[in-house]
Amino acid sequence: MEEKDIKKEELDFVYDDDLMPVFEKLGIKEDFINGKLVCYYCNKKVTNENLSAFFLEDGQIRLVCNEKDCSEKLGKREQNL
């Protein structure tokens, strides 16, 4: 069975149990576990508890926290795509 390139697929959601394998395939698992990744909009550290979304932009994985302002900015971004 051919493994799909996850960077080329659109994901609508990821279950909590599937998050680490996805992050591993994206090459950000260790940085996420070690608290090195921050929200694209507010620069707050993103954790399992506050992760709202992630997306690919300009070849980079962008994470978004669950702060209201960040969620609103993400919603506006999605409307413009």
C-alpha positions in Angstrom: 0.0 0.0 0.0 1.4 3.4 -1.0 1.9 5.9 1.8 0.3 9.2 1.0 2.2 12.5 1.4 0.3 14.2 4.2 1.7 17.6 3.3 -0.3 17.4 0.1 -3.6 16.3 1.7 -6.3 18.5 3.1 -7.3 17.4 6.6 -10.5 18.6 8.1 -9.8 17.3 11.5 -7.4 15.0 13.4 -8.4 13.0 16.4 -6.2 13.5 19.5 -4.9 9.9 19.3 -3.7 10.6 15.7 -2.1 14.0 16.4 1.5 12.8 17.2 1.8 10.5 14.2 0.7 13.4 12.0 3.1 15.7 13.6 5.8 13.1 13.3 5.2 12.8 9.5 5.2 16.6 9.3 8.5 16.7 11.1 7.3 18.8 14.1 6.6 16.2 16.7 9.7 16.8 18.8 9.4 20.6 18.7 5.7 20.3 19.7 6.5 17.9 22.6 9.3 20.2 23.8 7.1 23.3 23.8 9.0 25.0 21.0 6.1 25.8 18.7 4.0 28.9 19.0 0.7 30.2 17.7 1.0 31.8 14.3 -1.1 34.8 15.4 -0.2 35.6 19.0 3.1 33.7 19.6 1.8 31.9 22.6 3.3 28.4 23.2 0.9 25.8 21.6 0.3 22.7 23.7 -2.1 19.7 23.5 -4.5 21.7 25.8 -4.7 24.8 23.6 -4.1 23.6 20.1 -7.0 24.7 17.8 -5.7 24.1 14.3 -2.7 23.8 12.1 -2.2 24.5 8.4 0.5 24.7 5.7 1.5 28.1 4.4 4.5 29.1 2.4 6.0 25.6 3.0 5.7 26.0 6.8 3.4 24.3 9.3 1.5 27.0 11.2 -0.2 26.2 14.5 -3.0 28.2 16.0 -4.0 28.3 19.7 -7.6 28.4 20.9 -7.6 32.1 22.0 -10.7 33.8 20.7 -8.7 36.4 18.7 -6.6 33.8 17.1 -9.6 31.6 16.2 -11.3 34.7 14.6 -8.2 35.5 12.6 -8.1 31.8 11.4 -11.7 32.0 10.4 -11.1 35.1 8.3 -8.1 33.4 6.7 -10.2 30.4 5.8 -12.9 32.7 4.3 -10.3 34.3 2.0 -9.0 31.0 0.6 
